[in-house]
């Protein structure tokens, strides 16, 4: 599913209450997002795909992230 590949989440509301709950969930997620960045020691701009795996130390937390990225070519 596209949402999983990009680190997102899908909502499938059936009734108006479902839409309200979906927006409340989205609002909560937007308030608790973090941005993580890094640059490997041996960076090579070769256009290859690099996989990403984020595992929280706290097992009560859940990280959603895209599956990877393509390194830009120079």
Predicted model as a PDB file, atoms N, CA, C, CB and O in Angstrom, pLDDT in the B-factor column:
MODEL        1                                                                  
ATOM      1  N   UNK A   1       0.844  -1.168   0.000  1.00 66.00           N  
ATOM      2  CA  UNK A   1       0.000   0.000   0.000  1.00 66.00           C  
ATOM      3  C   UNK A   1       0.898   1.242   0.000  1.00 66.00           C  
ATOM      4  CB  UNK A   1      -0.965  -0.008   1.222  1.00 66.00           C  
ATOM      5  O   UNK A   1       1.922   1.276   0.683  1.00 66.00           O  
ATOM      6  N   UNK A   2       0.514   2.235  -0.753  1.00 75.00           N  
ATOM      7  CA  UNK A   2       1.308   3.456  -0.893  1.00 75.00           C  
ATOM      8  C   UNK A   2       1.542   4.137   0.451  1.00 75.00           C  
ATOM      9  CB  UNK A   2       0.621   4.422  -1.849  1.00 75.00           C  
ATOM     10  O   UNK A   2       2.633   4.648   0.706  1.00 75.00           O  
ATOM     11  N   UNK A   3       0.529   4.147   1.309  1.00 75.00           N  
ATOM     12  CA  UNK A   3       0.694   4.832   2.594  1.00 75.00           C  
ATOM     13  C   UNK A   3       1.791   4.189   3.434  1.00 75.00           C  
ATOM     14  CB  UNK A   3      -0.622   4.827   3.370  1.00 75.00           C  
ATOM     15  O   UNK A   3       2.532   4.896   4.116  1.00 75.00           O  
ATOM     16  N   UNK A   4       1.910   2.872   3.400  1.00 71.00           N  
ATOM     17  CA  UNK A   4       2.959   2.187   4.166  1.00 71.00           C  
ATOM     18  C   UNK A   4       4.334   2.478   3.592  1.00 71.00           C  
ATOM     19  CB  UNK A   4       2.712   0.674   4.185  1.00 71.00           C  
ATOM     20  O   UNK A   4       5.290   2.680   4.341  1.00 71.00           O  
ATOM     21  N   UNK A   5       4.445   2.502   2.277  1.00 71.00           N  
ATOM     22  CA  UNK A   5       5.732   2.746   1.635  1.00 71.00           C  
ATOM     23  C   UNK A   5       6.264   4.143   1.921  1.00 71.00           C  
ATOM     24  CB  UNK A   5       5.612   2.543   0.144  1.00 71.00           C  
ATOM     25  O   UNK A   5       7.476   4.358   1.941  1.00 71.00           O  
ATOM     26  N   UNK A   6       5.359   5.091   2.142  1.00 71.00           N  
ATOM     27  CA  UNK A   6       5.776   6.475   2.371  1.00 71.00           C  
ATOM     28  C   UNK A   6       5.755   6.865   3.841  1.00 71.00           C  
ATOM     29  CB  UNK A   6       4.893   7.410   1.595  1.00 71.00           C  
ATOM     30  O   UNK A   6       6.035   8.014   4.183  1.00 71.00           O  
ATOM     31  N   UNK A   7       5.423   5.917   4.712  1.00 71.00           N  
ATOM     32  CA  UNK A   7       5.390   6.211   6.143  1.00 71.00           C  
ATOM     33  C   UNK A   7       4.096   6.831   6.604  1.00 71.00           C  
ATOM     34  CB  UNK A   7       6.508   7.114   6.497  1.00 71.00           C  
ATOM     35  O   UNK A   7       4.018   7.358   7.714  1.00 71.00           O  
ATOM     36  N   UNK A   8       3.082   6.775   5.771  1.00 78.00           N  
ATOM     37  CA  UNK A   8       1.796   7.367   6.118  1.00 78.00           C  
ATOM     38  C   UNK A   8       0.810   6.354   6.669  1.00 78.00           C  
ATOM     39  CB  UNK A   8       1.204   8.036   4.917  1.00 78.00           C  
ATOM     40  O   UNK A   8       1.175   5.249   7.070  1.00 78.00           O  
ATOM     41  N   UNK A   9      -0.438   6.759   6.678  1.00 82.00           N  
ATOM     42  CA  UNK A   9      -1.509   5.921   7.209  1.00 82.00           C  
ATOM     43  C   UNK A   9      -2.784   6.231   6.446  1.00 82.00           C  
ATOM     44  CB  UNK A   9      -1.704   6.148   8.738  1.00 82.00           C  
ATOM     45  O   UNK A   9      -3.026   7.388   6.102  1.00 82.00           O  
ATOM     46  N   UNK A  10      -3.599   5.230   6.177  1.00 85.00           N  
ATOM     47  CA  UNK A  10      -4.853   5.421   5.444  1.00 85.00           C  
ATOM     48  C   UNK A  10      -6.034   5.420   6.404  1.00 85.00           C  
ATOM     49  CB  UNK A  10      -5.034   4.324   4.376  1.00 85.00           C  
ATOM     50  O   UNK A  10      -6.019   4.728   7.422  1.00 85.00           O  
ATOM     51  N   UNK A  11      -7.043   6.190   6.074  1.00 88.00           N  
ATOM     52  CA  UNK A  11      -8.282   6.238   6.838  1.00 88.00           C  
ATOM     53  C   UNK A  11      -9.427   5.898   5.896  1.00 88.00           C  
ATOM     54  CB  UNK A  11      -8.492   7.639   7.505  1.00 88.00           C  
ATOM     55  O   UNK A  11      -9.446   6.357   4.754  1.00 88.00           O  
ATOM     56  N   UNK A  12     -10.377   5.103   6.358  1.00 90.00           N  
ATOM     57  CA  UNK A  12     -11.517   4.695   5.549  1.00 90.00           C  
ATOM     58  C   UNK A  12     -12.811   4.974   6.311  1.00 90.00           C  
ATOM     59  CB  UNK A  12     -11.415   3.197   5.170  1.00 90.00           C  
ATOM     60  O   UNK A  12     -13.449   4.045   6.807  1.00 90.00           O  
ATOM     61  N   UNK A  13     -13.203   6.251   6.407  1.00 90.00           N  
ATOM     62  CA  UNK A  13     -14.406   6.589   7.161  1.00 90.00           C  
ATOM     63  C   UNK A  13     -15.674   6.119   6.450  1.00 90.00           C  
ATOM     64  CB  UNK A  13     -14.469   8.091   7.395  1.00 90.00           C  
ATOM     65  O   UNK A  13     -15.781   6.195   5.226  1.00 90.00           O  
ATOM     66  N   UNK A  14     -16.620   5.637   7.233  1.00 92.00           N  
ATOM     67  CA  UNK A  14     -17.906   5.201   6.694  1.00 92.00           C  
ATOM     68  C   UNK A  14     -18.991   6.204   7.055  1.00 92.00           C  
ATOM     69  CB  UNK A  14     -18.272   3.799   7.221  1.00 92.00           C  
ATOM     70  O   UNK A  14     -19.870   6.498   6.245  1.00 92.00           O  
ATOM     71  N   UNK A  15     -18.926   6.723   8.268  1.00 92.00           N  
ATOM     72  CA  UNK A  15     -19.924   7.707   8.700  1.00 92.00           C  
ATOM     73  C   UNK A  15     -19.196   8.960   9.201  1.00 92.00           C  
ATOM     74  CB  UNK A  15     -20.856   7.114   9.821  1.00 92.00           C  
ATOM     75  O   UNK A  15     -17.977   8.949   9.375  1.00 92.00           O  
ATOM     76  N   UNK A  16     -19.941  10.018   9.425  1.00 92.00           N  
ATOM     77  CA  UNK A  16     -19.353  11.304   9.792  1.00 92.00           C  
ATOM     78  C   UNK A  16     -18.546  11.210  11.083  1.00 92.00           C  
ATOM     79  CB  UNK A  16     -20.442  12.356   9.940  1.00 92.00           C  
ATOM     80  O   UNK A  16     -17.518  11.877  11.202  1.00 92.00           O  
ATOM     81  N   UNK A  17     -18.973  10.413  12.043  1.00 92.00           N  
ATOM     82  CA  UNK A  17     -18.195  10.242  13.278  1.00 92.00           C  
ATOM     83  C   UNK A  17     -16.812   9.676  12.989  1.00 92.00           C  
ATOM     84  CB  UNK A  17     -18.937   9.324  14.254  1.00 92.00           C  
ATOM     85  O   UNK A  17     -15.846  10.009  13.676  1.00 92.00           O  
ATOM     86  N   UNK A  18     -16.715   8.822  11.974  1.00 92.00           N  
ATOM     87  CA  UNK A  18     -15.417   8.256  11.584  1.00 92.00           C  
ATOM     88  C   UNK A  18     -14.493   9.346  11.042  1.00 92.00           C  
ATOM     89  CB  UNK A  18     -15.606   7.145  10.525  1.00 92.00           C  
ATOM     90  O   UNK A  18     -13.288   9.329  11.292  1.00 92.00           O  
ATOM     91  N   UNK A  19     -15.061  10.283  10.308  1.00 93.00           N  
ATOM     92  CA  UNK A  19     -14.266  11.398   9.762  1.00 93.00           C  
ATOM     93  C   UNK A  19     -13.737  12.260  10.904  1.00 93.00           C  
ATOM     94  CB  UNK A  19     -15.116  12.263   8.778  1.00 93.00           C  
ATOM     95  O   UNK A  19     -12.571  12.657  10.906  1.00 93.00           O  
ATOM     96  N   UNK A  20     -14.600  12.542  11.867  1.00 92.00           N  
ATOM     97  CA  UNK A  20     -14.191  13.343  13.022  1.00 92.00           C  
ATOM     98  C   UNK A  20     -13.056  12.656  13.769  1.00 92.00           C  
ATOM     99  CB  UNK A  20     -15.382  13.583  13.968  1.00 92.00           C  
ATOM    100  O   UNK A  20     -12.072  13.304  14.127  1.00 92.00           O  
ATOM    101  N   UNK A  21     -13.179  11.360  14.008  1.00 91.00           N  
ATOM    102  CA  UNK A  21     -12.132  10.616  14.712  1.00 91.00           C  
ATOM    103  C   UNK A  21     -10.839  10.598  13.898  1.00 91.00           C  
ATOM    104  CB  UNK A  21     -12.597   9.176  15.003  1.00 91.00           C  
ATOM    105  O   UNK A  21      -9.752  10.738  14.459  1.00 91.00           O  
ATOM    106  N   UNK A  22     -10.952  10.426  12.579  1.00 90.00           N  
ATOM    107  CA  UNK A  22      -9.757  10.418  11.728  1.00 90.00           C  
ATOM    108  C   UNK A  22      -9.010  11.742  11.836  1.00 90.00           C  
ATOM    109  CB  UNK A  22     -10.139  10.145  10.262  1.00 90.00           C  
ATOM    110  O   UNK A  22      -7.784  11.753  11.947  1.00 90.00           O  
ATOM    111  N   UNK A  23      -9.741  12.862  11.804  1.00 92.00           N  
ATOM    112  CA  UNK A  23      -9.096  14.168  11.919  1.00 92.00           C  
ATOM    113  C   UNK A  23      -8.470  14.374  13.295  1.00 92.00           C  
ATOM    114  CB  UNK A  23     -10.102  15.274  11.640  1.00 92.00           C  
ATOM    115  O   UNK A  23      -7.419  15.005  13.408  1.00 92.00           O  
ATOM    116  N   UNK A  24      -9.104  13.849  14.337  1.00 90.00           N  
ATOM    117  CA  UNK A  24      -8.520  13.932  15.679  1.00 90.00           C  
ATOM    118  C   UNK A  24      -7.221  13.121  15.740  1.00 90.00           C  
ATOM    119  CB  UNK A  24      -9.527  13.422  16.746  1.00 90.00           C  
ATOM    120  O   UNK A  24      -6.239  13.561  16.338  1.00 90.00           O  
ATOM    121  N   UNK A  25      -7.221  11.938  15.121  1.00 87.00           N  
ATOM    122  CA  UNK A  25      -6.011  11.107  15.076  1.00 87.00           C  
ATOM    123  C   UNK A  25      -4.894  11.811  14.305  1.00 87.00           C  
ATOM    124  CB  UNK A  25      -6.319   9.739  14.432  1.00 87.00           C  
ATOM    125  O   UNK A  25      -3.742  11.824  14.737  1.00 87.00           O  
ATOM    126  N   UNK A  26      -5.246  12.391  13.164  1.00 87.00           N  
ATOM    127  CA  UNK A  26      -4.255  13.102  12.336  1.00 87.00           C  
ATOM    128  C   UNK A  26      -3.675  14.276  13.122  1.00 87.00           C  
ATOM    129  CB  UNK A  26      -4.898  13.606  11.002  1.00 87.00           C  
ATOM    130  O   UNK A  26      -2.465  14.500  13.114  1.00 87.00           O  
ATOM    131  N   UNK A  27      -4.535  15.014  13.792  1.00 89.00           N  
ATOM    132  CA  UNK A  27      -4.079  16.157  14.593  1.00 89.00           C  
ATOM    133  C   UNK A  27      -3.088  15.702  15.663  1.00 89.00           C  
ATOM    134  CB  UNK A  27      -5.281  16.873  15.251  1.00 89.00           C  
ATOM    135  O   UNK A  27      -2.055  16.340  15.864  1.00 89.00           O  
ATOM    136  N   UNK A  28      -3.396  14.616  16.341  1.00 84.00           N  
ATOM    137  CA  UNK A  28      -2.490  14.097  17.367  1.00 84.00           C  
ATOM    138  C   UNK A  28      -1.155  13.665  16.796  1.00 84.00           C  
ATOM    139  CB  UNK A  28      -3.127  12.936  18.083  1.00 84.00           C  
ATOM    140  O   UNK A  28      -0.107  13.907  17.394  1.00 84.00           O  
ATOM    141  N   UNK A  29      -1.194  13.021  15.630  1.00 80.00           N  
ATOM    142  CA  UNK A  29       0.051  12.580  15.003  1.00 80.00           C  
ATOM    143  C   UNK A  29       0.902  13.760  14.544  1.00 80.00           C  
ATOM    144  CB  UNK A  29      -0.251  11.668  13.821  1.00 80.00           C  
ATOM    145  O   UNK A  29       2.125  13.735  14.682  1.00 80.00           O  
ATOM    146  N   UNK A  30       0.267  14.782  14.004  1.00 82.00           N  
ATOM    147  CA  UNK A  30       1.020  15.952  13.546  1.00 82.00           C  
ATOM    148  C   UNK A  30       1.716  16.659  14.701  1.00 82.00           C  
ATOM    149  CB  UNK A  30       0.095  16.927  12.825  1.00 82.00           C  
ATOM    150  O   UNK A  30       2.766  17.275  14.513  1.00 82.00           O  
ATOM    151  N   UNK A  31       1.140  16.572  15.888  1.00 82.00           N  
ATOM    152  CA  UNK A  31       1.741  17.218  17.060  1.00 82.00           C  
ATOM    153  C   UNK A  31       2.860  16.389  17.677  1.00 82.00           C  
ATOM    154  CB  UNK A  31       0.678  17.485  18.104  1.00 82.00           C  
ATOM    155  O   UNK A  31       3.569  16.875  18.558  1.00 82.00           O  
ATOM    156  N   UNK A  32       3.031  15.154  17.232  1.00 79.00           N  
ATOM    157  CA  UNK A  32       4.059  14.302  17.835  1.00 79.00           C  
ATOM    158  C   UNK A  32       5.038  13.752  16.806  1.00 79.00           C  
ATOM    159  CB  UNK A  32       3.409  13.155  18.576  1.00 79.00           C  
ATOM    160  O   UNK A  32       5.625  12.690  17.016  1.00 79.00           O  
ATOM    161  N   UNK A  33       5.219  14.458  15.702  1.00 78.00           N  
ATOM    162  CA  UNK A  33       6.158  14.018  14.672  1.00 78.00           C  
ATOM    163  C   UNK A  33       7.563  14.513  14.977  1.00 78.00           C  
ATOM    164  CB  UNK A  33       5.712  14.510  13.289  1.00 78.00           C  
ATOM    165  O   UNK A  33       7.757  15.569  15.579  1.00 78.00           O  
ATOM    166  N   UNK A  34       8.527  13.726  14.548  1.00 79.00           N  
ATOM    167  CA  UNK A  34       9.927  14.097  14.665  1.00 79.00           C  
ATOM    168  C   UNK A  34      10.589  13.938  13.311  1.00 79.00           C  
ATOM    169  CB  UNK A  34      10.646  13.244  15.738  1.00 79.00           C  
ATOM    170  O   UNK A  34      10.154  13.143  12.478  1.00 79.00           O  
ATOM    171  N   UNK A  35      11.624  14.690  13.109  1.00 80.00           N  
ATOM    172  CA  UNK A  35      12.400  14.597  11.890  1.00 80.00           C  
ATOM    173  C   UNK A  35      13.781  14.062  12.247  1.00 80.00           C  
ATOM    174  CB  UNK A  35      12.494  15.975  11.172  1.00 80.00           C  
ATOM    175  O   UNK A  35      14.426  14.569  13.165  1.00 80.00           O  
ATOM    176  N   UNK A  36      14.229  13.060  11.541  1.00 80.00           N  
ATOM    177  CA  UNK A  36      15.525  12.453  11.786  1.00 80.00           C  
ATOM    178  C   UNK A  36      16.342  12.549  10.499  1.00 80.00           C  
ATOM    179  CB  UNK A  36      15.377  10.967  12.259  1.00 80.00           C  
ATOM    180  O   UNK A  36      15.833  12.282   9.411  1.00 80.00           O  
ATOM    181  N   UNK A  37      17.594  12.928  10.631  1.00 82.00           N  
ATOM    182  CA  UNK A  37      18.455  12.971   9.448  1.00 82.00           C  
ATOM    183  C   UNK A  37      19.844  12.456   9.814  1.00 82.00           C  
ATOM    184  CB  UNK A  37      18.539  14.415   8.871  1.00 82.00           C  
ATOM    185  O   UNK A  37      20.244  12.464  10.978  1.00 82.00           O  
ATOM    186  N   UNK A  38      20.554  12.016   8.809  1.00 78.00           N  
ATOM    187  CA  UNK A  38      21.923  11.543   9.013  1.00 78.00           C  
ATOM    188  C   UNK A  38      22.641  11.556   7.671  1.00 78.00           C  
ATOM    189  CB  UNK A  38      21.944  10.110   9.647  1.00 78.00           C  
ATOM    190  O   UNK A  38      22.018  11.654   6.613  1.00 78.00           O  
ATOM    191  N   UNK A  39      23.923  11.457   7.736  1.00 79.00           N  
ATOM    192  CA  UNK A  39      24.750  11.334   6.536  1.00 79.00           C  
ATOM    193  C   UNK A  39      25.817  10.299   6.868  1.00 79.00           C  
ATOM    194  CB  UNK A  39      25.390  12.729   6.095  1.00 79.00           C  
ATOM    195  O   UNK A  39      26.598  10.492   7.800  1.00 79.00           O  
ATOM    196  N   UNK A  40      25.857   9.209   6.118  1.00 79.00           N  
ATOM    197  CA  UNK A  40      26.825   8.148   6.414  1.00 79.00           C  
ATOM    198  C   UNK A  40      28.268   8.634   6.248  1.00 79.00           C  
ATOM    199  CB  UNK A  40      26.576   6.939   5.506  1.00 79.00           C  
ATOM    200  O   UNK A  40      28.536   9.559   5.481  1.00 79.00           O  
ATOM    201  N   UNK A  41      29.187   8.002   6.971  1.00 82.00           N  
ATOM    202  CA  UNK A  41      30.612   8.364   6.880  1.00 82.00           C  
ATOM    203  C   UNK A  41      31.140   8.270   5.460  1.00 82.00           C  
ATOM    204  CB  UNK A  41      31.441   7.470   7.785  1.00 82.00           C  
ATOM    205  O   UNK A  41      31.890   9.137   5.011  1.00 82.00           O  
ATOM    206  N   UNK A  42      30.753   7.226   4.759  1.00 83.00           N  
ATOM    207  CA  UNK A  42      31.249   7.001   3.393  1.00 83.00           C  
ATOM    208  C   UNK A  42      30.139   7.301   2.389  1.00 83.00           C  
ATOM    209  CB  UNK A  42      31.760   5.537   3.218  1.00 83.00           C  
ATOM    210  O   UNK A  42      29.688   6.416   1.662  1.00 83.00           O  
ATOM    211  N   UNK A  43      29.710   8.551   2.358  1.00 84.00           N  
ATOM    212  CA  UNK A  43      28.621   8.954   1.471  1.00 84.00           C  
ATOM    213  C   UNK A  43      29.086   8.914   0.025  1.00 84.00           C  
ATOM    214  CB  UNK A  43      28.111  10.363   1.834  1.00 84.00           C  
ATOM    215  O   UNK A  43      30.157   9.417  -0.314  1.00 84.00           O  
ATOM    216  N   UNK A  44      28.265   8.310  -0.816  1.00 86.00           N  
ATOM    217  CA  UNK A  44      28.558   8.272  -2.247  1.00 86.00           C  
ATOM    218  C   UNK A  44      27.277   8.606  -2.999  1.00 86.00           C  
ATOM    219  CB  UNK A  44      29.122   6.872  -2.682  1.00 86.00           C  
ATOM    220  O   UNK A  44      26.297   7.867  -2.906  1.00 86.00           O  
ATOM    221  N   UNK A  45      27.270   9.708  -3.741  1.00 88.00           N  
ATOM    222  CA  UNK A  45      26.095  10.152  -4.501  1.00 88.00           C  
ATOM    223  C   UNK A  45      25.990   9.331  -5.782  1.00 88.00           C  
ATOM    224  CB  UNK A  45      26.178  11.679  -4.829  1.00 88.00           C  
ATOM    225  O   UNK A  45      26.453   9.759  -6.839  1.00 88.00           O  
ATOM    226  N   UNK A  46      25.376   8.146  -5.683  1.00 91.00           N  
ATOM    227  CA  UNK A  46      25.344   7.235  -6.821  1.00 91.00           C  
ATOM    228  C   UNK A  46      23.933   6.874  -7.276  1.00 91.00           C  
ATOM    229  CB  UNK A  46      26.086   5.986  -6.480  1.00 91.00           C  
ATOM    230  O   UNK A  46      23.778   6.034  -8.163  1.00 91.00           O  
ATOM    231  N   UNK A  47      22.910   7.481  -6.700  1.00 91.00           N  
ATOM    232  CA  UNK A  47      21.546   7.234  -7.135  1.00 91.00           C  
ATOM    233  C   UNK A  47      20.944   5.921  -6.653  1.00 91.00           C  
ATOM    234  CB  UNK A  47      21.500   7.267  -8.600  1.00 91.00           C  
ATOM    235  O   UNK A  47      19.843   5.568  -7.076  1.00 91.00           O  
ATOM    236  N   UNK A  48      21.621   5.196  -5.792  1.00 91.00           N  
ATOM    237  CA  UNK A  48      21.116   3.908  -5.319  1.00 91.00           C  
ATOM    238  C   UNK A  48      20.047   4.084  -4.245  1.00 91.00           C  
ATOM    239  CB  UNK A  48      22.262   3.059  -4.777  1.00 91.00           C  
ATOM    240  O   UNK A  48      19.967   5.118  -3.581  1.00 91.00           O  
ATOM    241  N   UNK A  49      19.228   3.041  -4.095  1.00 92.00           N  
ATOM    242  CA  UNK A  49      18.208   3.027  -3.051  1.00 92.00           C  
ATOM    243  C   UNK A  49      18.842   2.612  -1.736  1.00 92.00           C  
ATOM    244  CB  UNK A  49      17.045   2.076  -3.421  1.00 92.00           C  
ATOM    245  O   UNK A  49      19.621   1.660  -1.688  1.00 92.00           O  
ATOM    246  N   UNK A  50      18.510   3.321  -0.675  1.00 89.00           N  
ATOM    247  CA  UNK A  50      18.997   2.990   0.663  1.00 89.00           C  
ATOM    248  C   UNK A  50      17.798   2.698   1.551  1.00 89.00           C  
ATOM    249  CB  UNK A  50      19.865   4.146   1.257  1.00 89.00           C  
ATOM    250  O   UNK A  50      16.904   3.536   1.674  1.00 89.00           O  
ATOM    251  N   UNK A  51      17.763   1.543   2.162  1.00 89.00           N  
ATOM    252  CA  UNK A  51      16.667   1.164   3.052  1.00 89.00           C  
ATOM    253  C   UNK A  51      16.790   1.890   4.387  1.00 89.00           C  
ATOM    254  CB  UNK A  51      16.648  -0.360   3.272  1.00 89.00           C  
ATOM    255  O   UNK A  51      17.889   2.204   4.845  1.00 89.00           O  
ATOM    256  N   UNK A  52      15.634   2.149   5.001  1.00 86.00           N  
ATOM    257  CA  UNK A  52      15.580   2.785   6.314  1.00 86.00           C  
ATOM    258  C   UNK A  52      14.835   1.847   7.257  1.00 86.00           C  
ATOM    259  CB  UNK A  52      14.885   4.195   6.245  1.00 86.00           C  
ATOM    260  O   UNK A  52      13.814   1.263   6.896  1.00 86.00           O  
ATOM    261  N   UNK A  53      15.357   1.715   8.456  1.00 87.00           N  
ATOM    262  CA  UNK A  53      14.661   0.943   9.492  1.00 87.00           C  
ATOM    263  C   UNK A  53      14.840   1.683  10.808  1.00 87.00           C  
ATOM    264  CB  UNK A  53      15.208  -0.536   9.589  1.00 87.00           C  
ATOM    265  O   UNK A  53      15.962   1.848  11.286  1.00 87.00           O  
ATOM    266  N   UNK A  54      13.742   2.125  11.388  1.00 88.00           N  
ATOM    267  CA  UNK A  54      13.772   2.858  12.651  1.00 88.00           C  
ATOM    268  C   UNK A  54      13.084   1.999  13.705  1.00 88.00           C  
ATOM    269  CB  UNK A  54      13.078   4.264  12.521  1.00 88.00           C  
ATOM    270  O   UNK A  54      11.925   1.615  13.548  1.00 88.00           O  
ATOM    271  N   UNK A  55      13.810   1.702  14.777  1.00 89.00           N  
ATOM    272  CA  UNK A  55      13.280   0.874  15.860  1.00 89.00           C  
ATOM    273  C   UNK A  55      13.398   1.650  17.169  1.00 89.00           C  
ATOM    274  CB  UNK A  55      14.037  -0.494  15.950  1.00 89.00           C  
ATOM    275  O   UNK A  55      14.509   1.907  17.633  1.00 89.00           O  
ATOM    276  N   UNK A  56      12.269   2.027  17.770  1.00 89.00           N  
ATOM    277  CA  UNK A  56      12.334   2.751  19.035  1.00 89.00           C  
ATOM    278  C   UNK A  56      12.888   1.872  20.163  1.00 89.00           C  
ATOM    279  CB  UNK A  56      10.948   3.271  19.411  1.00 89.00           C  
ATOM    280  O   UNK A  56      12.596   0.677  20.227  1.00 89.00           O  
ATOM    281  N   UNK A  57      13.672   2.461  21.032  1.00 93.00           N  
ATOM    282  CA  UNK A  57      14.187   1.739  22.194  1.00 93.00           C  
ATOM    283  C   UNK A  57      13.022   1.393  23.122  1.00 93.00           C  
ATOM    284  CB  UNK A  57      15.264   2.583  22.947  1.00 93.00           C  
ATOM    285  O   UNK A  57      12.963   0.294  23.674  1.00 93.00           O  
ATOM    286  N   UNK A  58      12.109   2.331  23.284  1.00 93.00           N  
ATOM    287  CA  UNK A  58      10.922   2.118  24.110  1.00 93.00           C  
ATOM    288  C   UNK A  58       9.923   1.292  23.302  1.00 93.00           C  
ATOM    289  CB  UNK A  58      10.291   3.483  24.568  1.00 93.00           C  
ATOM    290  O   UNK A  58       9.404   1.765  22.290  1.00 93.00           O  
ATOM    291  N   UNK A  59       9.653   0.078  23.734  1.00 91.00           N  
ATOM    292  CA  UNK A  59       8.772  -0.829  22.994  1.00 91.00           C  
ATOM    293  C   UNK A  59       7.314  -0.388  23.013  1.00 91.00           C  
ATOM    294  CB  UNK A  59       8.880  -2.221  23.561  1.00 91.00           C  
ATOM    295  O   UNK A  59       6.496  -0.948  22.282  1.00 91.00           O  
ATOM    296  N   UNK A  60       6.966   0.615  23.842  1.00 91.00           N  
ATOM    297  CA  UNK A  60       5.603   1.142  23.863  1.00 91.00           C  
ATOM    298  C   UNK A  60       5.368   2.156  22.742  1.00 91.00           C  
ATOM    299  CB  UNK A  60       5.313   1.787  25.213  1.00 91.00           C  
ATOM    300  O   UNK A  60       4.234   2.575  22.514  1.00 91.00           O  
ATOM    301  N   UNK A  61       6.427   2.547  22.050  1.00 85.00           N  
ATOM    302  CA  UNK A  61       6.320   3.517  20.967  1.00 85.00           C  
ATOM    303  C   UNK A  61       6.316   2.809  19.629  1.00 85.00           C  
ATOM    304  CB  UNK A  61       7.466   4.531  21.029  1.00 85.00           C  
ATOM    305  O   UNK A  61       6.826   1.697  19.495  1.00 85.00           O  
ATOM    306  N   UNK A  62       5.733   3.469  18.640  1.00 82.00           N  
ATOM    307  CA  UNK A  62       5.675   2.924  17.285  1.00 82.00           C  
ATOM    308  C   UNK A  62       6.209   3.978  16.316  1.00 82.00           C  
ATOM    309  CB  UNK A  62       4.212   2.499  16.906  1.00 82.00           C  
ATOM    310  O   UNK A  62       5.751   5.121  16.326  1.00 82.00           O  
ATOM    311  N   UNK A  63       7.162   3.602  15.493  1.00 84.00           N  
ATOM    312  CA  UNK A  63       7.718   4.536  14.501  1.00 84.00           C  
ATOM    313  C   UNK A  63       7.187   4.172  13.124  1.00 84.00           C  
ATOM    314  CB  UNK A  63       9.280   4.510  14.512  1.00 84.00           C  
ATOM    315  O   UNK A  63       7.249   3.016  12.706  1.00 84.00           O  
ATOM    316  N   UNK A  64       6.664   5.172  12.426  1.00 81.00           N  
ATOM    317  CA  UNK A  64       6.254   4.987  11.029  1.00 81.00           C  
ATOM    318  C   UNK A  64       7.185   5.828  10.186  1.00 81.00           C  
ATOM    319  CB  UNK A  64       4.741   5.386  10.792  1.00 81.00           C  
ATOM    320  O   UNK A  64       7.360   7.020  10.438  1.00 81.00           O  
ATOM    321  N   UNK A  65       7.775   5.214   9.198  1.00 84.00           N  
ATOM    322  CA  UNK A  65       8.706   5.932   8.326  1.00 84.00           C  
ATOM    323  C   UNK A  65       8.651   5.319   6.936  1.00 84.00           C  
ATOM    324  CB  UNK A  65      10.158   5.888   8.893  1.00 84.00           C  
ATOM    325  O   UNK A  65       8.213   4.182   6.763  1.00 84.00           O  
ATOM    326  N   UNK A  66       9.094   6.078   5.956  1.00 84.00           N  
ATOM    327  CA  UNK A  66       9.154   5.496   4.623  1.00 84.00           C  
ATOM    328  C   UNK A  66      10.174   4.375   4.610  1.00 84.00           C  
ATOM    329  CB  UNK A  66       9.503   6.564   3.565  1.00 84.00           C  
ATOM    330  O   UNK A  66      11.045   4.317   5.478  1.00 84.00           O  
ATOM    331  N   UNK A  67      10.077   3.494   3.643  1.00 85.00           N  
ATOM    332  CA  UNK A  67      10.917   2.295   3.583  1.00 85.00           C  
ATOM    333  C   UNK A  67      12.353   2.594   3.176  1.00 85.00           C  
ATOM    334  CB  UNK A  67      10.323   1.305   2.619  1.00 85.00           C  
ATOM    335  O   UNK A  67      13.245   1.776   3.402  1.00 85.00           O  
ATOM    336  N   UNK A  68      12.579   3.752   2.582  1.00 88.00           N  
ATOM    337  CA  UNK A  68      13.931   4.099   2.162  1.00 88.00           C  
ATOM    338  C   UNK A  68      13.930   5.336   1.283  1.00 88.00           C  
ATOM    339  CB  UNK A  68      14.574   2.934   1.424  1.00 88.00           C  
ATOM    340  O   UNK A  68      12.926   6.041   1.179  1.00 88.00           O  
ATOM    341  N   UNK A  69      15.056   5.586   0.659  1.00 89.00           N  
ATOM    342  CA  UNK A  69      15.192   6.766  -0.204  1.00 89.00           C  
ATOM    343  C   UNK A  69      16.239   6.494  -1.275  1.00 89.00           C  
ATOM    344  CB  UNK A  69      15.577   8.023   0.626  1.00 89.00           C  
ATOM    345  O   UNK A  69      17.056   5.583  -1.148  1.00 89.00           O  
ATOM    346  N   UNK A  70      16.200   7.293  -2.320  1.00 90.00           N  
ATOM    347  CA  UNK A  70      17.217   7.209  -3.366  1.00 90.00           C  
ATOM    348  C   UNK A  70      18.232   8.319  -3.134  1.00 90.00           C  
ATOM    349  CB  UNK A  70      16.581   7.316  -4.793  1.00 90.00           C  
ATOM    350  O   UNK A  70      17.874   9.486  -2.979  1.00 90.00           O  
ATOM    351  N   UNK A  71      19.493   7.937  -3.114  1.00 89.00           N  
ATOM    352  CA  UNK A  71      20.582   8.899  -2.952  1.00 89.00           C  
ATOM    353  C   UNK A  71      20.643   9.752  -4.223  1.00 89.00           C  
ATOM    354  CB  UNK A  71      21.961   8.173  -2.680  1.00 89.00           C  
ATOM    355  O   UNK A  71      20.596   9.208  -5.326  1.00 89.00           O  
ATOM    356  N   UNK A  72      20.745  11.066  -4.089  1.00 89.00           N  
ATOM    357  CA  UNK A  72      20.856  11.889  -5.300  1.00 89.00           C  
ATOM    358  C   UNK A  72      22.164  11.629  -6.046  1.00 89.00           C  
ATOM    359  CB  UNK A  72      20.753  13.372  -4.941  1.00 89.00           C  
ATOM    360  O   UNK A  72      23.176  11.274  -5.441  1.00 89.00           O  
ATOM    361  N   UNK A  73      22.132  11.804  -7.327  1.00 87.00           N  
ATOM    362  CA  UNK A  73      23.369  11.703  -8.143  1.00 87.00           C  
ATOM    363  C   UNK A  73      23.977  13.087  -8.262  1.00 87.00           C  
ATOM    364  CB  UNK A  73      23.079  11.099  -9.575  1.00 87.00           C  
ATOM    365  O   UNK A  73      23.271  14.094  -8.323  1.00 87.00           O  
ATOM    366  N   UNK A  74      25.283  13.117  -8.295  1.00 78.00           N  
ATOM    367  CA  UNK A  74      25.943  14.417  -8.456  1.00 78.00           C  
ATOM    368  C   UNK A  74      26.494  14.568  -9.845  1.00 78.00           C  
ATOM    369  CB  UNK A  74      27.060  14.591  -7.436  1.00 78.00           C  
ATOM    370  O   UNK A  74      27.085  15.599 -10.167  1.00 78.00           O  
TER     371      UNK A  74                                                      
ENDMDL                                                                          
END                                                                             
